[in-house]
Amino acid sequence: MAARFNKPGHKIVDHYTYVILGDGCNMEGVASEAVSLAGHLKLGKLIALYDSNHISIDGSTDLAFTEDVGKRYEAYGWHVLHVPDGDTNLEAIAQALAEAKAVVDKPSLLVITTTIGYGSPKKAGSEKVHGAPLGGDEVTATRQNLNWAYDPFVVPEDALAHFRKAIARGAEAETAWNATFAGYQAAYPAEAAEFERVMAGRLPENWEAALQPVTEMEKSTRLLSEACLNALAGVLPEFLGGSADLAHSNMTFLKGLPEFQASSYEGRNFRFGVREHGMGAILNGMALHGGLLPYGATFLVFADYMKAAIRLSALSQVGVIYVMTHDSIVLGEDGPTHQPIETIASLRATPDVLVNRPADAKETVAAYAVAIAERKRPSVLCFTRQGVKNLPGTSVAGAKQGGYVVVPAENPDLILIATGSELELATKAAAILTEEGKAVRVVSMPCWELFEDQPAAYREEVLPASCRKRVAVEAGTTFGWHKYVGSEGAVIGIDRFGASAPGPICYEKFGFTVDNVVATARQVLG
Amino acid sequence: MAARFNKPGHKIVDHYTYVILGDGCNMEGVASEAVSLAGHLKLGKLIALYDSNHISIDGSTDLAFTEDVGKRYEAYGWHVLHVPDGDTNLEAIAQALAEAKAVVDKPSLLVITTTIGYGSPKKAGSEKVHGAPLGGDEVTATRQNLNWAYDPFVVPEDALAHFRKAIARGAEAETAWNATFAGYQAAYPAEAAEFERVMAGRLPENWEAALQPVTEMEKSTRLLSEACLNALAGVLPEFLGGSADLAHSNMTFLKGLPEFQASSYEGRNFRFGVREHGMGAILNGMALHGGLLPYGATFLVFADYMKAAIRLSALSQVGVIYVMTHDSIVLGEDGPTHQPIETIASLRATPDVLVNRPADAKETVAAYAVAIAERKRPSVLCFTRQGVKNLPGTSVAGAKQGGYVVVPAENPDLILIATGSELELATKAAAILTEEGKAVRVVSMPCWELFEDQPAAYREEVLPASCRKRVAVEAGTTFGWHKYVGSEGAVIGIDRFGASAPGPICYEKFGFTVDNVVATARQVLG
């Protein structure tokens, strides 16, 4: 933000990011990933205060955590400071913060040695105060020990006065920043308006038009995704992101734009390294900061590594965009470790996540249009490795409703429901069955959540209760699909781990063929 | 294994564990977790060979990974060695391995600097050889460059002779070990038989009887789980494990047994630290080693952190046991970040994972009995924080079938299906509806996968197709349940994130009451 907006003599972005973390945080792998990348990027404005009390829930850190954390952070390229008496020495902490700020080319870790439950005679320094209250007697003993003479909920006057100093200090800081911004506005009115726009999370007029040319294309949805990303990058300067070391597979590079590196913070192409969970956490932080519209990418199956971050996107109500390619067994040779089976189902089961699996160019455009416009729910966009046809019946407007009729049939005998690459199979199967005299409707259902957002009348129109003969086709687990196919329907999916073989062979051997869709439909029709 | 079986003068367990890893591995958080714990545990027999070629899929590690890996490992307490010329200097690698073995109280990392695609004139040292073949011309150029005069698939005589030396060397080692073991057998026949038993993965006679007393108990299923774990520990010396810093919440401590620490490798209580993904990976390694039957524990919602490891348990066909407590919103105050919603569904969607959510003591015993006996599929056992009743209709034998009738009704008007803590609600609702003259059957379905393993006739007997009025109750997402309730049924679940409040209040506010089950059933009955 500073690299983009600040001008000589006008520093409107100039703040620090503080992290407060404990022993448990330093044991979690996601922290290692983020910390390593922060060191690489020389994030001098990142300051972490490590409350090192040597206690986690089970007891002393001697049980499981005896590494030298400071040395580890130094190995990551951080500036490390120690405050040995963090219980009482506020001056030492303030001094360390000043030293941290003085080092501008490295993030800083303050290892602050503290006592958990400081002041409690019986429980200080023990896991007993980690998650449970002290209890009445120990509260009394702690008050005595700390010479705290006040009754519960009494705030002493001098403490109140001290805290209230923050009001004036905050007002001053705000006034100063407002003056800075006013100067910026006068000198750079367009940039100031843009700054206000992105900080408010408003999209520019007519941004969606940039996606229009993509609707005509015909290639794999990951390449269509690349076209969308690059089209959006042109009209949304706040749009930025990257891949967890799979840029050339995920097709996520914003062409002609610099990388985000220590020497180029204006860059918009992020290199997250092989750090999926860290990437997800960083995307959440960027989105919560404001002024940025971030995306991150990896293979769909590796959503597992960062599921906790995707869940937090949803819980935190931020519209992070997850670009997930290689979305089925058709990725082929990499085999079962890389082939998603349950991945899409487990993301659909998660509240407030838009899981979108477009079938072609028009639906890919719709997926991005929704993901960009939706700023409260994260989107997981699932793209193929293999090429797909741009199908006649699809539409941007239809796909935006999550589910819609692609091949119409009044009073259908059968409804075929499909997503992504399987929509083509469904339309071909429908053509064969129609020739046999059946009234077969095809419904594309790229995003269940958007479909469920629609009024009941619309959903009934697309999937009328009167037609119970239904077949769903998706190259993933059948889990969850019975909601739409009901008791009399069938699901063509894959409920076992995949196999290593060329993609088209996997596809055929696991039953994703027009013939199998037709045969299953005939069975359901009875 | 060495601490358990070796005797003075009889070293039957005496091998090293080697890891080969690359730059990408060192970026992943799971490696940080495992490496930190290995350092803490002073695993002197663990030797990691780090193929440091400074290339990952996207290009040079300069893009995203510039930390000092060796220094980081030293911070974890590892012994770190450098081999600067790993392309050709085999003697230096052998020498480093010897040095690694000489340090017995630390795991060793050999940082071996190499060139990816060594020998290829145009592609050596570049990401172009990471995942793609060299191509015909470059293969020819590489052969020339390396003075490799042989045709494709020709193995030169001297290379063959060199490799074949391994046959004699291996035979010698085997003969030596067999002699050692014969001596052990003569001196310690019982221990030798026990060693052979655990290495073959055979369970002792009558082990399941140890669980019998638990069937009479009445408390939270996490406490019932504790009783099972401790009962099993008494009869299965190979059974061991621990928690990711939640031993007192997960109730997983094996009482009276020592901890597994650097000073007590005979211990069976593991302290994994706040390292869920690392824990899962370590459990897989232990299970694949053989001779051990490992379990690991955390809160159910944190399955997200180690989902990739659970998936690998299934793919690797190892019966790792995941003990997951606090299995619903009823955990209460910790709130939405700790309350599983989609967790059970996403594990059920994963192939070859037994997800078991027992309702009471008998079903908890069944869950453990199956998890122990099943050595090819991992089990995820889901336990309550809150107390549960030991219900009259439940049985160990029934629960082992995954789904079974708990409250019978011939030709039922309605079937209520429930798992875990909600089974009590279902039985109470059934009693009320029965009084109203309805024939209501209650089916307990603790483990879908075991139910699906049963013959079709049994499944039809439990859930007859003729009865389409069905209501499922589970304190988690409704996702997936339509498979069993069909088009005319209903699911009582929770399809949003939870809330922070005392457990019973969460339970009631989200509709998990007998009244709501009865009302929903009446609606379904029409």
Interface residues (C-beta under 8 A of the other chain):
Chain A: D23 G24 C25 M27 E28 G29 V30 A31 S32 E33 S36 L37 G39 H40 S56 I57 D58 L63 A64 F65 T66 E67 D68 V69 G70 K71 R72 E74 A75 Y76 G77 S243 D245 L246 A247 H248 S249 E259 Q261 R271 F272 G273 V274 R275 H277 G278 F302 D304 Y305 K307 A308 R311 L312 A314 L315 P336 T337 I341 E342 A345 S346 R348 A349 T350 P351 D352 A465 R468 T477 F479 G480 H482 K483 G486 S487 E488 D495 R496 F497
Chain B: D23 G24 C25 M27 E28 G29 V30 A31 S32 E33 S36 L37 G39 H40 S56 I57 D58 L63 A64 F65 T66 E67 D68 V69 G70 K71 R72 E74 A75 Y76 G77 S243 D245 L246 A247 H248 S249 E259 Q261 R271 F272 G273 V274 R275 H277 G278 F302 D304 Y305 K307 A308 R311 L312 A314 L315 P336 T337 I341 E342 A345 S346 R348 A349 T350 P351 D352 A465 R468 T477 F479 G480 H482 K483 G486 S487 E488 D495 R496 F497
